[in-house]
Amino acid sequence: MHLEPMLFRFAASGPSAESAFERHAAEDRKRTVDPFSRRADLTKVGPVTVVRGRSALGPVVAGYFNTSLPSPVQYGAPLSEEDADWLADRLIEDDALCVSSGGAGALLLEAAGPQPSWLFFGWSTPIG
């Protein structure tokens, strides 16, 4: 049995972050358990927190982002996948509340499609 927490990160689409997460988690539950390929148990993840921009990093850390990225990201503005990956990494490293509270962080991605796409990240226990 693995007691250490496991990081998860995935992209999913839906009209809201919560519905996109729930849809992905439901599909994930249908997959068979592979003892050689660990994955996080999404059923144990609490609320989904939509991160509205780099302001979640706090005033000091927010100044250290890659200057080639758009600045400043407007409140709730869509992010490129690269920008979202970078921001998710910083929030994980800084143990942000959306990650440390047992929930999932969600960042809105730029996407051409009928529904918004979201990047989800956080910690959970491994399946099995």
N, C-alpha and C positions, 0 to 999 in steps of 0.2 A: 504494500500500500504506500502510495506517495503522499506525504503530508505537506510538502512544499507547494506554495501557490504556483499557478501556471499563467503566464501571460497569454492573452488572446488579442488578436487584431484581425478584422475582416471588414469588407465593404458590403453593403446591402442597400437595396432601394425600397422605398415605400413612401406613402403620403406624409408620415411622421417618423421621427427617429424611433419611437416606441414600437410602432407597427412593423417597421423594417427589422428591428432587432427580434421581435417576437416571431416573425415569419422565418428569419434565418435560424433562430433557435429551434423552431419546430422541425425544420428540415434537417438540422444537425442531429436532433434526437433520433431520426429515422436511420441514420448511418449506423452500420455495425461497429462494434468496438474492436479496434485493432490493438493488441497488446504491444506492438512494436512501434506504433505511431500515436504518441500521446496527444490528447487535445483537451482543452478546458471544458468543464461542465457548465454550459451556459444556463442550465436550469437553476443554478445556485447564484446567479448574478441578480443583484437588486435593481434599483431604479436606474433608468438611462438619463444621464445628465448631458444636455446639449451645451457644448462649450461654444461660447459666442465670439471668441477671438483670442488673441494673444494676451489680452488683459488678465486672463486666468492665471498667467504665469507670475503676476505681481510686477511691480514697477522696476525692480532691479533686474530680474532675470529677463524680462521682456526686451530689454535693451540689447541683449546678446544674440538676437536672432540673425540669421543669414541675411545680409543687406541686399542680396540679389532677389529676395522674395518681396512681394508687394508690401508696402508699408504706408500707413498702418492698415491692417485688415479691419474693415468696418464691422460694426456689431452685426453678427449673424450673416455676414457675407460669405458666399461660397469660396472654398479654397481649392487650389490645385491639389492633386494627389500628393505631389512632392511636399508641398507646404503643409498639408494635413499630416503626413508621416512625420515631418520634422516636429510639428507642434505636439503630436501624440507622444513622441519620444521624450520631449522636455517635460510634459505633464506626468509621464510615468516616472522619470528620473527624480522629479521634485515631489513625488508622492502626493499629487494634487488630490483634493477631496473627492473629485469624481471618480478617481481610480482607487483610492485607499478606503473608500466607504463600502466596498463590496459591490459597487454598481459598475456601470459602463459609461465611459465618456463617448460622446458622439460629435463628430465634426462634419458639417455640411460640405459636400464635395461639388465642384463644378462638374456637371454632367449633362449631356444632351440626351434627354429621354423623357418619357411621359411622367415619371415620378422622380423626386429628388433622391440622390445617392448620399449615403452616410458612411464615414469611416468610424468604426467602433473599436474601442480598446479598453483593456482593464485586466484584472486578475481574478482568477477563480481556482477552484481545486480541480485537479485532473479527473477525467472520467475513469472509473475503474480503479 
